[in-house]
């Protein structure tokens, strides 16, 4: 018998689950942090059990949340196109193209994901950012004569921040209306609709 201290953690958990719930194994639902952990748990259960058995339902946290939220997690590229279309509802400048938007859109998707996954109040965050950018703008323009190119670039930059809050809310609403989501939004849906 191997020393329990030298066994991998998931192997010890698998043994404890089997010892405690052998008769009800197929009734269990086990949620683990990652898909990799799911694979290891299945492997360790197979090593422990020496007879045919019905496996418990073993899911990663992301898969568990997706099942409960009852939404489809869209692919990153699909989300990017959708986000650009929503953003263009507020920014009608024809010079702002998808090609220009794509690198920034990828970061915005990550930020939206983190905002929702961590249940941050989006309104408060975007209001704070808007005020912060207003102060930044005021500080840059104070007592300085800006050339036309720099002034236009700064105006586009600050305009972007005003559109972000609207984009965030419209993007979420459209995705949910289509029963689609990004991962963080699925987490928020589960937390807010327990």
HULINVEN-V512473 format. One record per residue. N is the residue number from 0. RES is the residue in three letters. PHI is phi as a letter, one per 30 degrees, with the letter a starting at -180 (NA if undefined). PSI is psi in whole degrees, -180 to 180 (none if undefined). D_FIRST is the distance of its C-alpha to the first C-alpha in Angstrom with 2 decimals. Layout:
n=N res=RES phi=PHI psi=PSI d_first=D_FIRST
n=N res=RES phi=PHI psi=PSI d_first=D_FIRST
This chain:
n=0 res=UNK phi=NA psi=133 d_first=0.00
n=1 res=UNK phi=d psi=143 d_first=3.79
n=2 res=UNK phi=d psi=126 d_first=6.54
n=3 res=UNK phi=e psi=-31 d_first=8.62
n=4 res=UNK phi=d psi=-29 d_first=11.62
n=5 res=UNK phi=c psi=-8 d_first=10.95
n=6 res=UNK phi=d psi=146 d_first=10.45
n=7 res=UNK phi=d psi=149 d_first=13.92
n=8 res=UNK phi=e psi=-49 d_first=15.81
n=9 res=UNK phi=d psi=-29 d_first=16.64
n=10 res=UNK phi=d psi=-41 d_first=13.15
n=11 res=UNK phi=d psi=-40 d_first=12.47
n=12 res=UNK phi=d psi=-43 d_first=15.93
n=13 res=UNK phi=e psi=-43 d_first=15.42
n=14 res=UNK phi=d psi=-43 d_first=12.49
n=15 res=UNK phi=d psi=-42 d_first=14.82
n=16 res=UNK phi=d psi=-45 d_first=17.76
n=17 res=UNK phi=d psi=-45 d_first=16.32
n=18 res=UNK phi=d psi=-39 d_first=15.28
n=19 res=UNK phi=d psi=-34 d_first=18.73
n=20 res=UNK phi=b psi=28 d_first=20.97
n=21 res=UNK phi=e psi=-44 d_first=19.75
n=22 res=UNK phi=d psi=-27 d_first=23.26
n=23 res=UNK phi=c psi=21 d_first=25.14
n=24 res=UNK phi=e psi=-43 d_first=23.17
n=25 res=UNK phi=d psi=-14 d_first=26.34
n=26 res=UNK phi=d psi=-9 d_first=28.36
n=27 res=UNK phi=d psi=152 d_first=26.51
n=28 res=UNK phi=b psi=118 d_first=27.95
n=29 res=UNK phi=c psi=125 d_first=25.66
n=30 res=UNK phi=c psi=125 d_first=27.59
n=31 res=UNK phi=b psi=161 d_first=26.16
n=32 res=UNK phi=d psi=-29 d_first=28.16
n=33 res=UNK phi=b psi=165 d_first=28.46
n=34 res=UNK phi=d psi=-31 d_first=28.41
n=35 res=UNK phi=d psi=-43 d_first=25.85
n=36 res=UNK phi=d psi=-35 d_first=23.43
n=37 res=UNK phi=d psi=-45 d_first=24.34
n=38 res=UNK phi=d psi=-44 d_first=23.37
n=39 res=UNK phi=d psi=-41 d_first=19.91
n=40 res=UNK phi=d psi=-44 d_first=19.38
n=41 res=UNK phi=d psi=-43 d_first=20.53
n=42 res=UNK phi=d psi=-47 d_first=18.28
n=43 res=UNK phi=d psi=-38 d_first=15.08
n=44 res=UNK phi=d psi=-41 d_first=16.40
n=45 res=UNK phi=d psi=-36 d_first=17.10
n=46 res=UNK phi=d psi=-38 d_first=13.59
n=47 res=UNK phi=d psi=-46 d_first=12.33
n=48 res=UNK phi=d psi=127 d_first=15.36
n=49 res=UNK phi=c psi=18 d_first=15.84
n=50 res=UNK phi=b psi=171 d_first=19.50
n=51 res=UNK phi=d psi=136 d_first=22.64
n=52 res=UNK phi=a psi=159 d_first=23.10
n=53 res=UNK phi=d psi=123 d_first=25.59
n=54 res=UNK phi=d psi=149 d_first=24.20
n=55 res=UNK phi=d psi=163 d_first=25.11
n=56 res=UNK phi=d psi=113 d_first=27.84
n=57 res=UNK phi=c psi=120 d_first=26.29
n=58 res=UNK phi=b psi=154 d_first=28.99
n=59 res=UNK phi=d psi=162 d_first=29.67
n=60 res=UNK phi=e psi=-43 d_first=31.85
n=61 res=UNK phi=d psi=-43 d_first=34.84
n=62 res=UNK phi=d psi=-38 d_first=34.57
n=63 res=UNK phi=d psi=-48 d_first=34.17
n=64 res=UNK phi=d psi=-43 d_first=37.25
n=65 res=UNK phi=d psi=-42 d_first=39.22
n=66 res=UNK phi=d psi=-44 d_first=38.59
n=67 res=UNK phi=d psi=-41 d_first=39.68
n=68 res=UNK phi=d psi=-20 d_first=42.66
n=69 res=UNK phi=h psi=46 d_first=43.81
n=70 res=UNK phi=b psi=161 d_first=45.25
n=71 res=UNK phi=c psi=127 d_first=44.92
n=72 res=UNK phi=d psi=116 d_first=43.74
n=73 res=UNK phi=d psi=155 d_first=46.38
n=74 res=UNK phi=d psi=152 d_first=45.88
n=75 res=UNK phi=e psi=-43 d_first=46.82
n=76 res=UNK phi=d psi=-41 d_first=49.92
n=77 res=UNK phi=d psi=-43 d_first=51.19
n=78 res=UNK phi=d psi=-38 d_first=50.80
n=79 res=UNK phi=d psi=-46 d_first=52.70
n=80 res=UNK phi=d psi=-43 d_first=55.63
n=81 res=UNK phi=d psi=-44 d_first=55.68
n=82 res=UNK phi=d psi=-43 d_first=55.60
n=83 res=UNK phi=d psi=-44 d_first=58.48
n=84 res=UNK phi=d psi=-42 d_first=60.54
n=85 res=UNK phi=d psi=-44 d_first=60.03
n=86 res=UNK phi=e psi=-39 d_first=60.81
n=87 res=UNK phi=d psi=-14 d_first=64.02
n=88 res=UNK phi=d psi=-27 d_first=65.23
n=89 res=UNK phi=c psi=-29 d_first=65.78
n=90 res=UNK phi=c psi=103 d_first=66.59
n=91 res=UNK phi=c psi=15 d_first=69.45
n=92 res=UNK phi=d psi=116 d_first=70.11
n=93 res=UNK phi=d psi=-16 d_first=70.30
n=94 res=UNK phi=d psi=-19 d_first=69.38
n=95 res=UNK phi=d psi=103 d_first=65.83
n=96 res=UNK phi=c psi=169 d_first=64.12
n=97 res=UNK phi=d psi=-39 d_first=60.66
n=98 res=UNK phi=e psi=-41 d_first=60.33
n=99 res=UNK phi=d psi=-35 d_first=60.97
n=100 res=UNK phi=d psi=-30 d_first=58.84
n=101 res=UNK phi=e psi=-51 d_first=55.67
n=102 res=UNK phi=d psi=-42 d_first=54.12
n=103 res=UNK phi=d psi=-39 d_first=54.98
n=104 res=UNK phi=d psi=-37 d_first=53.96
n=105 res=UNK phi=d psi=-42 d_first=50.43
n=106 res=UNK phi=d psi=-40 d_first=50.16
n=107 res=UNK phi=d psi=-42 d_first=51.75
n=108 res=UNK phi=d psi=-42 d_first=49.19
n=109 res=UNK phi=d psi=-41 d_first=46.36
n=110 res=UNK phi=d psi=-45 d_first=48.23
n=111 res=UNK phi=e psi=-41 d_first=48.88
n=112 res=UNK phi=d psi=-46 d_first=45.21
n=113 res=UNK phi=d psi=-39 d_first=44.20
n=114 res=UNK phi=e psi=-49 d_first=47.00
n=115 res=UNK phi=d psi=-38 d_first=45.88
n=116 res=UNK phi=d psi=-34 d_first=42.12
n=117 res=UNK phi=c psi=9 d_first=42.65
n=118 res=UNK phi=h psi=39 d_first=45.30
n=119 res=UNK phi=d psi=141 d_first=48.00
n=120 res=UNK phi=d psi=105 d_first=51.53
n=121 res=UNK phi=e psi=-40 d_first=53.14
n=122 res=UNK phi=d psi=-48 d_first=56.68
n=123 res=UNK phi=d psi=-42 d_first=56.20
n=124 res=UNK phi=d psi=-49 d_first=54.48
n=125 res=UNK phi=d psi=-33 d_first=57.18
n=126 res=UNK phi=d psi=-42 d_first=59.96
n=127 res=UNK phi=d psi=-47 d_first=58.61
n=128 res=UNK phi=d psi=-40 d_first=58.42
n=129 res=UNK phi=d psi=-45 d_first=61.93
n=130 res=UNK phi=d psi=-41 d_first=63.31
n=131 res=UNK phi=d psi=-44 d_first=61.53
n=132 res=UNK phi=d psi=-32 d_first=62.98
n=133 res=UNK phi=d psi=-43 d_first=66.40
n=134 res=UNK phi=d psi=-41 d_first=66.33
n=135 res=UNK phi=d psi=-43 d_first=65.25
n=136 res=UNK phi=d psi=-46 d_first=68.10
n=137 res=UNK phi=e psi=-42 d_first=70.60
n=138 res=UNK phi=d psi=-36 d_first=69.56
n=139 res=UNK phi=d psi=-32 d_first=70.00
n=140 res=UNK phi=d psi=-15 d_first=73.34
n=141 res=UNK phi=d psi=113 d_first=74.75
n=142 res=UNK phi=i psi=11 d_first=77.72
n=143 res=UNK phi=c psi=144 d_first=76.82
n=144 res=UNK phi=c psi=115 d_first=78.65
n=145 res=UNK phi=c psi=141 d_first=76.10
n=146 res=UNK phi=d psi=163 d_first=77.10
n=147 res=UNK phi=d psi=-41 d_first=77.09
n=148 res=UNK phi=d psi=-46 d_first=73.99
n=149 res=UNK phi=d psi=-40 d_first=71.84
n=150 res=UNK phi=d psi=-43 d_first=73.20
n=151 res=UNK phi=d psi=-42 d_first=72.36
n=152 res=UNK phi=d psi=-45 d_first=68.82
n=153 res=UNK phi=d psi=-42 d_first=68.27
n=154 res=UNK phi=d psi=-42 d_first=69.75
n=155 res=UNK phi=d psi=-42 d_first=67.38
n=156 res=UNK phi=d psi=-48 d_first=64.43
n=157 res=UNK phi=d psi=-33 d_first=65.41
n=158 res=UNK phi=d psi=-39 d_first=66.33
n=159 res=UNK phi=e psi=-44 d_first=62.84
n=160 res=UNK phi=d psi=-31 d_first=61.40
n=161 res=UNK phi=d psi=-30 d_first=63.75
n=162 res=UNK phi=d psi=-20 d_first=62.63
n=163 res=UNK phi=d psi=-44 d_first=58.91
n=164 res=UNK phi=d psi=-46 d_first=58.80
n=165 res=UNK phi=d psi=-42 d_first=60.82
n=166 res=UNK phi=d psi=-44 d_first=58.72
n=167 res=UNK phi=e psi=-50 d_first=55.47
n=168 res=UNK phi=d psi=-43 d_first=56.77
n=169 res=UNK phi=d psi=-39 d_first=58.50
n=170 res=UNK phi=d psi=-49 d_first=55.52
n=171 res=UNK phi=d psi=-46 d_first=53.13
n=172 res=UNK phi=d psi=-43 d_first=55.71
n=173 res=UNK phi=d psi=-42 d_first=56.37
n=174 res=UNK phi=d psi=-47 d_first=52.72
n=175 res=UNK phi=d psi=-34 d_first=52.00
n=176 res=UNK phi=d psi=-28 d_first=55.18
n=177 res=UNK phi=c psi=7 d_first=53.82
n=178 res=UNK phi=i psi=35 d_first=50.38
n=179 res=UNK phi=b psi=169 d_first=48.88
n=180 res=UNK phi=a psi=169 d_first=47.13
n=181 res=UNK phi=c psi=165 d_first=45.32
n=182 res=UNK phi=e psi=-49 d_first=41.82
n=183 res=UNK phi=d psi=-37 d_first=42.96
n=184 res=UNK phi=d psi=-36 d_first=45.64
n=185 res=UNK phi=d psi=-42 d_first=43.16
n=186 res=UNK phi=d psi=-45 d_first=41.16
n=187 res=UNK phi=d psi=-42 d_first=44.47
n=188 res=UNK phi=e psi=-43 d_first=45.46
n=189 res=UNK phi=d psi=-46 d_first=42.30
n=190 res=UNK phi=d psi=-39 d_first=42.61
n=191 res=UNK phi=d psi=-13 d_first=46.32
n=192 res=UNK phi=b psi=34 d_first=46.16
n=193 res=UNK phi=d psi=none d_first=43.30
